[in-house]
């Protein structure tokens, strides 16, 4: 895995040794960030179910102001930390949290520090709907006014068009993966 563009362009990232973690491919990350390009600079980015952290690190490379990495695995959080240390990323730009997605979102909603972009890439077997309903219900406490939620999922898994206040406005498929883009209404 490598960083596609930005200040860390071309730098290699360590990837998880286990096949249980499915990192977002370089090609899909490039497509994602081509779409996000006008929104990423200065954004608060949440990499939910972060795995290796490649998506959040790509956001930092492209000038996101702050990235929060959340993964339930301590091993994955340690891998993210190793990748960030190798890049010498400032601690003020990041937060690494070991927690389940639902637990983190509950705590985050109380802080009222909304993200501009939430990237959600859970294991394909996970219940996406519970998390998306929760984000939609909590709206402005988790997502800024013009915020986006992007979900990476298996291309054959159809996600609903709406989750509470979230509405899908774009979907694209690439290889075995798909990205669904949601905005709050």
N, C-alpha and C positions, 0 to 999 in steps of 0.2 A: 504494500500500500504506500502511496505517496501523496503529498499535497499537490493539488492540481494548479493552483494560482495564488497570487498574493505574495505577502512578504516571506512566507515559508515555502514558496513554490519549489517543487522538485525534491524536497526533503522527504526521506523515507520514515515511515512509522512502523513501530513494532506491532505485529498483529497477534491475536490470541492463538495459542497453540491448539486449542480445542475446536472441533468442528461444530460444537454446540452453539458457538457464537458465529453469526453470519454477518461479516462486515459489509457495509454498503460499498458496492463496486466503485472503482475510480470513474468509470463511464457514467454511472447513475449520479454520483456526486457532482460530476462536471455539469450534467444536465440540470440538476437541482439548483446549483449555484448560478448557472446562466439565467435561470428564471428569477432567482432571488437577488440578482446583482443590484438592481436599483434600491433595494430595501436593506441590504446587509450592513452597510457602513454605519457605525454608531448604534447598531441594534443590540438589544438585550436578547440573547439566544439561549433557549433551553434545549439541551440534547437529552431527551428522556429515553431511558433504556439505551444508554450511550455505547455500551460494548467497548470497542477499542478507543472511542472518542474521535474517530476520523472525521465525522461530520462537524462536530463542534470545533475541532482544530481547524478545519477548512474555513469555518465562519470567522475564527480569530485571524487567520491568515488574510482574509478579505476585509479586515478592519471592523468586525463586530466589536462593540465596546466592552461587552461582558458575556461570558459563556458559563452556564451552569451545566455540569455533567452529572447525570443521575443514573446509577445502575445498582441493582440489588446485590451484585457480586463484588466482594472485596477484591478478588483477583483482578476483575476488570477495572475497578477504580485504581488499583495499584498500577496497572498497565497504562491507564490514561495519565496518571501522575508521571510515570517514566517517560512517556512520549512528550509531555509538556515540559519536563525538566530538560530533555535533550534539545528542545527548541528554545529554552531559556525564556519561557512565557512569564510575564510579570504576574505575581500572585493577585494583584488588584484587578486583573482581567478575568479571573476564573474562580469557580467554586466547584469542588468535587464532593458529591454526596452519595454515601452508600445507603440506599433505601429502596423499598418497593415504590413503584410509580404512584400508587394511590396514597401511600403515607406521605411522600414528598409533596404531592399536590395539596393535601389537606393542610400541611404545615405552611406551605407557600401562600395559600389563600388567606391565612391569618395575617401574614406579613404585608399583604397588599403591595407587592412589588411585581407588577405584571411583566410578562415577557412580550417582546415584539414578534418573535418567531418561536414556535414550539415545534421541534422535530421529534416525532414519536416513531421509533423503530423497534417494536417489541419482538420477542420470539414469535414466529408465525402461528404457533399454537395458542397464544395468549388471547384473552377476551378483550379485543380492541374497544368494543362498544361501551363497556363500563367506564373506561378512562375517558373516551370522547364525550360521553354523556356528562360526566363530571366536569370536564373542562367547559362544555357548553353551558351547563347550569350555573357555574361560578363566574362565567363571563369575564367582566372587568377586573375581577380580583386575580385572575391568572393570565389574562391576555389584554394587551394594550388596545386602545380604541381601533386602530387599523391593523391589529395583529393577525397573524396567520398560524394555522396548525397544519403541518404537513405530516402525513402518515405514510410510512413505507410498509407495504404489505405484499403478500404473494399475489401474483397477477390474477389468479383464478378466484381469489377471495373478494367477493363484492361487498364493499362497505356501503352503508346507507347514505343517502344524499343529505340527510339532516340528523344532527345530534343536538337536541335542545336548541340553543341559539346558533349553533354552528351549521353552516350550509356549504356543501361542496361546490366549488366553482370551476375546478379543473381536475382532470385525472390523466395520467399518462402511464404507459406500460413500456418497459425496457427489459428485455431478457425475461427472466422468471419473476421479476419484481415490478411493482407498480407504485406510483406516488399519487396520493389523493390530497388535494389542497382545499382547506376549509377557511372560511372567514366568519366572524360573528356578525349577526344581523341585528 
